[in-house]
Each structure stands twice: as C-alpha cells, then as structure tokens.
C-alpha cells in the first residue's frame, strides 16, 4: 500500500516560479501525497497562480496573517501534515517525476528514516548552470554539525520515527536547524541520483558574502541549538572548513 507523503512548501513572492514547481509535484509517478503551501503574505501574483491548482484536493493553501519568515511557515505546515513521510520543496525549485517513488523505495528497502538526493542548479530562467551537487553517503549527528550537506529540496524523513519537528524562529539557515534536529533521531543517507533542480536566484542566501554567512551560522548554533559563545563560534569555524571540503569533493561542474 502507498503511504502518504506530506510536501512542505513555504512561499513568498514566487508567482513567477511556483507554477513550474507545483507542476513538478503533479507529475510525480508516486501519487499519494499532500502539498501544503504556506504563503507568507506575498505581494505579487502568487495567490492568482496557486488558485488555479486548488481543484486538486491534495493541494492545501494556507496563508499567514502576517509576514513571518520561512521558519514559521515550515513549522505551521509541519503541524498540519498528515503523512508518514515528510518531504520539502521550496516554491521555486523543481523535482524530477520519479523523485518521490525512488526515494521512498530507497528508504524502505534499506530501513532508512532520513535521506536526501543529489541535485543540479538552474538559473532564474530554469537553465541548468552545469553544477551537480552531492554529499556524503551517510551523515551522522556529528557529521551534520560539520556542515549542512543536504539540499532542502531533496530531503525526506519518516515522521513516525522522527516525530513532529519545530524549529526556532531564525530568519536564515532555518532548514539547517531542522536537519540538525532530525539527525538527532536518525542518520541521513544519500540516494546517489540527481532527482531535483535548485533555482539559484539573485539575492539568495547562496549569493551573499562570507561575513553575512558567518553571522547567520553563529546565530543558528547560538539561538536554534542553544550553544554558548565558544561552542557556537567553534562550530561556525568548523562549518567554514567543511564548506570548502564540500566544494572540492561534492560539487561538480
């Protein structure tokens, strides 16, 4: 029997992209899913675009009362999720049609409760950049502290094993805060196939400078993980080191 997958999708001003993202969910060969879109008070045409898809009862559109950030939106969707499996897809990214089926089979066949896949990068016009991103075959709790190896759009975990995850309201790195919590319940394993497309947009976290990244990483460890100053600073330095390792070993193209 199929088991329900709850797909967590925060949205904010992605009217230009979200149709392509939803279409990639509708194209899944695995059809037992629910899509929870939580809109964070978009000011563009997101409402208009999403409304065209609401005839599909598997799609639920939830709107925040005030602009609150991705952490709050993901937390809200997770509280409403009904699935055994939890998957994540940001509202400008894309899945390959067999992503859900292959990942569920991979986890069930191996007895895994937390997994991720490779992904490629695309630009704002959906053109591939040539970069293919992978990661370690197994990530333990300690390994996840080393670096955020996983791409949010590729993650899936077993909610029956992990339980309800809620994270601190931090504005950046909130997906990393989530994986740190999940990895305390289950190791994370790589399905070594490219099953998703990450859209790198101008102004995204990925495009910011190192000083800002250091500040955000420090806040992650200090505020979301409740680490003291010394531990937070040490973990931030550790992240910088393993970030270099990732670029050398796991980014191709």
C-alpha positions as CSV (number, residue, x, y, z in Angstrom):
1,X,0.0,0.0,0.0
2,X,1.1,3.6,-0.7
3,X,1.9,5.8,2.3
4,X,1.0,9.5,2.3
5,X,3.9,12.0,1.7
6,X,3.4,15.5,3.1
7,X,5.2,18.0,1.0
8,X,6.2,21.2,2.9
9,X,6.3,24.3,0.7
10,X,6.7,27.8,2.1
11,X,6.1,30.6,-0.4
12,X,6.8,34.3,-0.7
13,X,6.6,36.3,-3.9
14,X,7.4,33.3,-6.1
15,X,4.5,33.8,-8.5
16,X,7.0,33.7,-11.4
17,X,8.2,30.2,-10.5
18,X,5.6,28.4,-8.3
19,X,3.5,27.0,-11.2
20,X,6.6,25.1,-12.5
21,X,7.2,23.9,-9.0
22,X,3.6,22.7,-8.5
23,X,3.6,21.1,-11.9
24,X,6.7,19.0,-10.9
25,X,4.7,17.7,-7.9
26,X,1.7,16.9,-10.1
27,X,4.0,15.0,-12.4
28,X,5.2,12.6,-9.7
29,X,4.8,8.9,-10.5
30,X,4.0,8.5,-6.8
31,X,0.6,10.0,-6.4
32,X,-0.2,9.5,-2.7
33,X,0.8,12.9,-1.5
34,X,-0.5,16.1,0.0
35,X,1.1,19.5,-0.8
36,X,0.9,22.1,2.0
37,X,1.7,25.5,0.6
38,X,2.1,28.2,3.3
39,X,2.2,31.7,1.8
40,X,3.9,34.3,3.9
41,X,1.8,37.4,2.8
42,X,3.1,37.5,-0.8
43,X,2.6,40.8,-2.6
44,X,2.9,39.5,-6.1
45,X,0.5,37.2,-8.1
46,X,1.2,34.1,-6.1
47,X,-2.5,33.8,-5.0
48,X,-3.7,34.0,-8.6
49,X,-1.2,31.4,-9.8
50,X,-1.9,28.9,-6.9
51,X,-5.7,29.3,-7.1
52,X,-5.7,27.6,-10.5
53,X,-4.4,24.4,-8.8
54,X,-6.8,24.2,-5.9
55,X,-9.3,22.0,-7.7
56,X,-6.8,19.2,-6.8
57,X,-7.8,18.1,-3.3
58,X,-4.3,17.1,-2.5
59,X,-3.2,20.7,-2.6
60,X,-3.8,22.8,0.6
61,X,-3.2,26.6,0.5
62,X,-2.6,28.2,3.9
63,X,-1.9,31.9,4.4
64,X,-0.1,33.5,7.3
65,X,-1.8,36.5,8.9
66,X,1.5,38.5,8.8
67,X,4.9,38.1,7.1
68,X,6.8,35.8,9.5
69,X,9.6,34.1,7.5
70,X,10.2,30.6,6.3
71,X,10.8,29.0,9.7
72,X,7.3,29.9,10.9
73,X,5.8,28.8,7.6
74,X,7.5,25.4,7.7
75,X,6.6,24.9,11.3
76,X,2.9,25.7,10.5
77,X,2.9,23.2,7.6
78,X,4.5,20.5,9.7
79,X,1.9,20.8,12.4
80,X,-0.8,20.3,9.8
81,X,1.0,17.4,7.9
82,X,-0.7,14.0,8.0
83,X,1.8,11.9,6.1
84,X,4.1,9.1,7.2
85,X,6.8,10.7,5.0
86,X,7.8,14.4,5.1
87,X,9.4,16.0,2.1
88,X,10.4,19.6,1.4
89,X,10.2,21.6,-1.8
90,X,10.7,25.4,-1.9
91,X,8.3,27.3,-4.2
92,X,10.9,28.0,-6.8
93,X,12.6,24.6,-7.1
94,X,11.7,21.5,-9.2
95,X,11.6,17.7,-8.8
96,X,12.2,15.1,-11.4
97,X,9.0,13.0,-11.9
98,X,10.3,9.8,-10.2
99,X,11.8,11.7,-7.2
100,X,9.3,10.6,-4.5
101,X,9.0,7.0,-5.7
102,X,12.7,6.4,-5.9
103,X,13.3,8.0,-2.5
104,X,10.6,6.0,-0.7
105,X,11.8,2.8,-2.3
106,X,15.4,3.6,-1.3
107,X,14.4,4.2,2.3
108,X,12.0,1.3,2.7
109,X,14.4,-1.2,1.0
110,X,17.3,-0.2,3.4
111,X,15.4,0.6,6.5
112,X,16.4,4.3,6.5
113,X,14.4,7.0,8.1
114,X,16.1,10.1,6.8
115,X,17.5,10.7,3.3
116,X,18.5,13.1,0.6
117,X,19.5,13.1,-3.1
118,X,21.8,14.9,-5.5
119,X,20.5,18.0,-7.3
120,X,21.5,20.3,-10.1
121,X,21.5,24.1,-10.1
122,X,19.4,26.1,-12.5
123,X,19.1,29.9,-13.0
124,X,16.1,32.2,-12.8
125,X,15.1,31.1,-16.4
126,X,15.3,27.3,-15.5
127,X,18.5,26.9,-17.5
128,X,21.0,24.4,-15.9
129,X,24.2,26.0,-14.7
130,X,26.2,22.8,-15.1
131,X,26.6,22.3,-11.3
132,X,25.7,19.0,-9.8
133,X,25.7,18.9,-6.0
134,X,26.1,15.7,-3.9
135,X,27.3,14.9,-0.4
136,X,28.4,12.1,2.0
137,X,26.8,8.7,1.7
138,X,25.9,8.8,5.4
139,X,25.6,11.8,7.7
140,X,25.5,11.2,11.5
141,X,24.5,13.8,14.1
142,X,28.2,14.8,14.4
143,X,28.5,15.0,10.6
144,X,25.5,17.2,10.3
145,X,27.1,19.7,12.7
146,X,30.1,19.8,10.4
147,X,28.1,21.2,7.6
148,X,24.6,21.4,6.0
149,X,25.4,18.8,3.4
150,X,21.8,18.3,2.3
151,X,19.7,20.3,-0.1
152,X,16.3,21.2,1.4
153,X,14.5,20.3,-1.9
154,X,15.9,16.7,-1.7
155,X,15.1,15.8,1.9
156,X,12.7,13.2,3.1
157,X,12.2,11.7,6.6
158,X,9.9,9.2,8.3
159,X,7.6,11.2,10.6
160,X,6.7,8.1,12.6
161,X,10.3,7.7,13.6
162,X,11.3,11.3,13.9
163,X,8.1,12.9,15.3
164,X,7.0,16.5,15.0
165,X,9.8,18.8,14.3
166,X,9.5,22.5,15.2
167,X,12.4,25.0,14.9
168,X,13.4,28.3,16.4
169,X,12.2,31.4,14.5
170,X,15.5,32.2,12.9
171,X,15.4,34.1,9.6
172,X,18.3,32.3,7.9
173,X,19.6,28.7,7.9
174,X,16.2,27.5,9.3
175,X,16.3,24.4,7.0
176,X,19.7,23.6,8.5
177,X,18.2,24.0,12.0
178,X,15.7,21.4,11.0
179,X,18.2,18.8,9.8
180,X,20.2,19.2,13.0
181,X,17.0,18.2,14.9
182,X,16.1,15.3,12.6
183,X,19.7,13.9,12.6
184,X,19.4,13.5,16.4
185,X,16.7,11.0,15.7
186,X,18.1,9.2,12.6
187,X,21.2,9.2,10.5
188,X,20.8,10.7,7.0
189,X,21.6,8.6,3.8
190,X,22.3,9.7,0.3
191,X,20.3,8.4,-2.6
192,X,23.1,8.9,-5.2
193,X,20.9,10.1,-8.1
194,X,20.1,13.6,-9.3
195,X,16.4,14.0,-8.7
196,X,15.9,17.7,-8.1
197,X,16.7,21.2,-9.5
198,X,17.7,24.0,-7.2
199,X,17.0,27.5,-8.5
200,X,19.8,29.9,-7.7
201,X,18.2,33.4,-7.7
202,X,19.9,36.8,-7.4
203,X,19.8,37.9,-3.7
204,X,19.5,34.4,-2.3
205,X,21.5,33.3,0.7
206,X,23.9,31.4,-1.6
207,X,24.9,34.7,-3.2
208,X,25.8,36.6,-0.1
209,X,29.3,37.2,1.2
210,X,31.2,35.3,3.8
211,X,30.8,37.8,6.6
212,X,27.0,37.6,6.5
213,X,27.2,33.8,6.2
214,X,29.4,33.7,9.4
215,X,26.8,35.8,11.2
216,X,23.9,33.6,10.2
217,X,25.8,30.4,11.1
218,X,26.7,31.8,14.5
219,X,23.0,32.7,15.2
220,X,22.0,29.2,14.1
221,X,24.2,27.5,16.7
222,X,23.6,30.0,19.4
223,X,19.9,30.6,19.1
224,X,18.5,27.4,17.5
225,X,20.9,24.9,19.1
226,X,21.3,26.9,22.4
227,X,25.1,26.6,22.2
228,X,27.3,29.0,24.3
229,X,29.5,31.6,22.6
230,X,32.6,29.4,22.4
231,X,30.8,26.4,21.0
232,X,28.8,28.5,18.5
233,X,32.0,30.2,17.3
234,X,33.9,26.9,17.0
235,X,31.0,25.3,15.1
236,X,30.9,28.2,12.8
237,X,34.6,27.8,12.0
238,X,34.1,24.1,11.5
239,X,31.3,24.9,9.0
240,X,33.6,27.2,7.1
241,X,36.2,24.4,6.8
242,X,33.8,21.7,5.7
243,X,32.2,24.2,3.3
244,X,35.5,24.2,1.4
245,X,35.5,20.4,1.6
246,X,32.1,20.2,0.0
247,X,33.1,22.5,-2.9
248,X,36.1,20.3,-3.5
249,X,34.6,16.9,-3.2
250,X,30.8,17.2,-3.8
251,X,30.2,20.0,-6.3
252,X,30.8,19.1,-10.0
253,X,30.7,21.3,-13.0
